Amino acid sequence: MKKTFITILSALLLASCGGSKKEQKDNKEQATTQEIKVEDNSLVKNIDYKFFIKNIWDLEKYPDSFAYHGDLPCVIDFYADWCGPCKKVAPIMEDIAREYEGKVLVYKVNVDKDLKLPTIFKVSSIPTVFFLPKDGQPLSQVGALSKEEYISIINRYLIK
């Protein structure tokens, strides 16, 4: 039983984008022609720590309690350009941003460019998607899901 659990756990870890440092470096070098493109007219906005504390949650003022101060609930996708599953999630997030325009905001955080937010949110595997309601506590989902699964979470957790 223990061997089966370890085998399943190992398979799950390998399927994510955690990988070794060498694999990540190799993947980053190969990603130069395959970077995730976010178009200028995209509703998905790339954000960093400064934007986050100003527009979503001021962690410096409220470090111990979630205090969302956005007008709409939001989804935050932590990703990297070299991550295969992240590349599958990117167009789903674009679709969700269009379908929920005016109801839910969709943001992306590149874990290779902003190290502070992934550290604060304890992101250890990507893609990791956080769902931040206007009221209530954040919810996280690790790994790539289908569009239908993301929509189900949004409808159940963010749109009440």
QUIWO-V506616 format. One record per residue. N is the residue number from 1. RES is the residue in one letter. PHI is phi in whole degrees, -180 to 180 (999 if undefined). OMEGA is omega in whole degrees, 0 to 359 (none if undefined). D_LAST is the distance of its C-alpha to the last C-alpha in Angstrom with 1 decimal. Layout:
# QUIWO-V506616
n->N res->RES phi->PHI omega->OMEGA d_last->D_LAST
n->N res->RES phi->PHI omega->OMEGA d_last->D_LAST
This chain:
# QUIWO-V506616
n->1 res->M phi->999 omega->181 d_last->40.9
n->2 res->K phi->-63 omega->179 d_last->40.8
n->3 res->K phi->-63 omega->180 d_last->42.2
n->4 res->T phi->-63 omega->180 d_last->39.5
n->5 res->F phi->-61 omega->181 d_last->36.7
n->6 res->I phi->-64 omega->179 d_last->38.4
n->7 res->T phi->-63 omega->180 d_last->38.9
n->8 res->I phi->-64 omega->179 d_last->35.2
n->9 res->L phi->-61 omega->179 d_last->34.2
n->10 res->S phi->-63 omega->179 d_last->36.7
n->11 res->A phi->-63 omega->179 d_last->35.6
n->12 res->L phi->-64 omega->180 d_last->32.0
n->13 res->L phi->-66 omega->179 d_last->33.2
n->14 res->L phi->-70 omega->180 d_last->35.5
n->15 res->A phi->-73 omega->179 d_last->32.9
n->16 res->S phi->-80 omega->180 d_last->30.8
n->17 res->C phi->-95 omega->180 d_last->32.1
n->18 res->G phi->-57 omega->175 d_last->33.4
n->19 res->G phi->52 omega->178 d_last->37.0
n->20 res->S phi->-81 omega->179 d_last->40.2
n->21 res->K phi->-61 omega->180 d_last->41.1
n->22 res->K phi->-65 omega->178 d_last->43.8
n->23 res->E phi->-61 omega->180 d_last->41.4
n->24 res->Q phi->-63 omega->180 d_last->39.0
n->25 res->K phi->-64 omega->179 d_last->41.9
n->26 res->D phi->-61 omega->180 d_last->43.2
n->27 res->N phi->-65 omega->179 d_last->39.9
n->28 res->K phi->-63 omega->180 d_last->39.5
n->29 res->E phi->-65 omega->180 d_last->42.9
n->30 res->Q phi->-74 omega->187 d_last->42.2
n->31 res->A phi->-76 omega->185 d_last->38.9
n->32 res->T phi->-58 omega->179 d_last->40.7
n->33 res->T phi->-95 omega->184 d_last->40.7
n->34 res->Q phi->-119 omega->183 d_last->37.4
n->35 res->E phi->-62 omega->176 d_last->35.1
n->36 res->I phi->-70 omega->181 d_last->31.5
n->37 res->K phi->-97 omega->172 d_last->31.6
n->38 res->V phi->-113 omega->185 d_last->28.9
n->39 res->E phi->-65 omega->179 d_last->30.1
n->40 res->D phi->-60 omega->181 d_last->30.6
n->41 res->N phi->-89 omega->181 d_last->28.3
n->42 res->S phi->-69 omega->174 d_last->25.5
n->43 res->L phi->-85 omega->177 d_last->22.0
n->44 res->V phi->-88 omega->184 d_last->22.0
n->45 res->K phi->-107 omega->173 d_last->23.7
n->46 res->N phi->-76 omega->183 d_last->26.0
n->47 res->I phi->-125 omega->176 d_last->25.7
n->48 res->D phi->-132 omega->183 d_last->27.9
n->49 res->Y phi->-58 omega->182 d_last->28.0
n->50 res->K phi->-60 omega->178 d_last->29.0
n->51 res->F phi->-63 omega->183 d_last->26.1
n->52 res->F phi->-59 omega->183 d_last->23.7
n->53 res->I phi->-70 omega->180 d_last->25.1
n->54 res->K phi->-80 omega->191 d_last->25.3
n->55 res->N phi->-114 omega->186 d_last->21.9
n->56 res->I phi->-120 omega->183 d_last->19.5
n->57 res->W phi->-152 omega->180 d_last->20.8
n->58 res->D phi->-80 omega->182 d_last->24.3
n->59 res->L phi->-65 omega->180 d_last->25.5
n->60 res->E phi->-74 omega->179 d_last->28.9
n->61 res->K phi->-84 omega->182 d_last->27.9
n->62 res->Y phi->-125 omega->185 d_last->25.2
n->63 res->P phi->-72 omega->186 d_last->26.6
n->64 res->D phi->-105 omega->180 d_last->25.6
n->65 res->S phi->-143 omega->180 d_last->22.0
n->66 res->F phi->-69 omega->180 d_last->19.0
n->67 res->A phi->-133 omega->182 d_last->18.7
n->68 res->Y phi->-69 omega->178 d_last->16.5
n->69 res->H phi->-127 omega->172 d_last->17.9
n->70 res->G phi->-89 omega->179 d_last->16.5
n->71 res->D phi->-79 omega->181 d_last->14.9
n->72 res->L phi->-125 omega->174 d_last->12.3
n->73 res->P phi->-61 omega->182 d_last->10.8
n->74 res->C phi->-141 omega->176 d_last->13.4
n->75 res->V phi->-120 omega->178 d_last->15.0
n->76 res->I phi->-123 omega->181 d_last->18.6
n->77 res->D phi->-101 omega->175 d_last->21.1
n->78 res->F phi->-89 omega->188 d_last->24.3
n->79 res->Y phi->-147 omega->170 d_last->27.1
n->80 res->A phi->-141 omega->182 d_last->30.9
n->81 res->D phi->-62 omega->184 d_last->32.9
n->82 res->W phi->-87 omega->187 d_last->35.0
n->83 res->C phi->-86 omega->180 d_last->32.3
n->84 res->G phi->-58 omega->178 d_last->32.3
n->85 res->P phi->-60 omega->178 d_last->28.8
n->86 res->C phi->-64 omega->179 d_last->27.5
n->87 res->K phi->-66 omega->177 d_last->29.2
n->88 res->K phi->-77 omega->181 d_last->27.3
n->89 res->V phi->-77 omega->185 d_last->23.9
n->90 res->A phi->-53 omega->180 d_last->24.8
n->91 res->P phi->-69 omega->176 d_last->24.7
n->92 res->I phi->-66 omega->179 d_last->21.3
n->93 res->M phi->-64 omega->176 d_last->19.9
n->94 res->E phi->-61 omega->179 d_last->21.7
n->95 res->D phi->-61 omega->181 d_last->20.1
n->96 res->I phi->-63 omega->179 d_last->16.6
n->97 res->A phi->-61 omega->178 d_last->17.4
n->98 res->R phi->-70 omega->184 d_last->18.8
n->99 res->E phi->-68 omega->182 d_last->16.1
n->100 res->Y phi->-109 omega->180 d_last->13.3
n->101 res->E phi->-55 omega->182 d_last->15.8
n->102 res->G phi->86 omega->180 d_last->14.5
n->103 res->K phi->-119 omega->182 d_last->10.9
n->104 res->V phi->-142 omega->175 d_last->11.8
n->105 res->L phi->-95 omega->179 d_last->15.3
n->106 res->V phi->-122 omega->180 d_last->17.3
n->107 res->Y phi->-123 omega->175 d_last->20.3
n->108 res->K phi->-129 omega->175 d_last->23.2
n->109 res->V phi->-126 omega->177 d_last->25.7
n->110 res->N phi->-81 omega->186 d_last->29.1
n->111 res->V phi->-68 omega->177 d_last->30.2
n->112 res->D phi->-86 omega->182 d_last->33.8
n->113 res->K phi->-103 omega->178 d_last->33.6
n->114 res->D phi->-124 omega->182 d_last->31.4
n->115 res->L phi->-88 omega->186 d_last->32.4
n->116 res->K phi->-70 omega->182 d_last->30.9
n->117 res->L phi->-63 omega->177 d_last->27.1
n->118 res->P phi->-61 omega->178 d_last->27.6
n->119 res->T phi->-68 omega->179 d_last->29.8
n->120 res->I phi->-61 omega->182 d_last->27.4
n->121 res->F phi->-85 omega->178 d_last->24.5
n->122 res->K phi->57 omega->178 d_last->27.2
n->123 res->V phi->-78 omega->181 d_last->26.8
n->124 res->S phi->-114 omega->179 d_last->29.6
n->125 res->S phi->-146 omega->181 d_last->28.8
n->126 res->I phi->-126 omega->359 d_last->27.4
n->127 res->P phi->-72 omega->169 d_last->25.2
n->128 res->T phi->-125 omega->182 d_last->22.7
n->129 res->V phi->-118 omega->177 d_last->19.2
n->130 res->F phi->-105 omega->178 d_last->17.0
n->131 res->F phi->-115 omega->183 d_last->13.3
n->132 res->L phi->-112 omega->179 d_last->12.9
n->133 res->P phi->-80 omega->175 d_last->9.7
n->134 res->K phi->-67 omega->178 d_last->10.6
n->135 res->D phi->-126 omega->182 d_last->10.5
n->136 res->G phi->109 omega->184 d_last->11.6
n->137 res->Q phi->-104 omega->177 d_last->14.1
n->138 res->P phi->-63 omega->177 d_last->14.7
n->139 res->L phi->-125 omega->178 d_last->14.8
n->140 res->S phi->-122 omega->177 d_last->17.7
n->141 res->Q phi->-135 omega->180 d_last->18.9
n->142 res->V phi->-98 omega->179 d_last->22.7
n->143 res->G phi->98 omega->181 d_last->24.4
n->144 res->A phi->-78 omega->176 d_last->23.8
n->145 res->L phi->-115 omega->174 d_last->21.2
n->146 res->S phi->-78 omega->177 d_last->21.0
n->147 res->K phi->-58 omega->181 d_last->18.8
n->148 res->E phi->-62 omega->180 d_last->17.1
n->149 res->E phi->-69 omega->177 d_last->16.4
n->150 res->Y phi->-64 omega->180 d_last->15.0
n->151 res->I phi->-62 omega->178 d_last->12.7
n->152 res->S phi->-61 omega->178 d_last->11.7
n->153 res->I phi->-64 omega->180 d_last->10.9
n->154 res->I phi->-61 omega->182 d_last->9.0
n->155 res->N phi->-65 omega->183 d_last->6.8
n->156 res->R phi->-81 omega->191 d_last->6.5
n->157 res->Y phi->-105 omega->184 d_last->6.8
n->158 res->L phi->-104 omega->181 d_last->6.1
n->159 res->I phi->-105 omega->184 d_last->3.8
n->160 res->K phi->-111 omega->none d_last->0.0
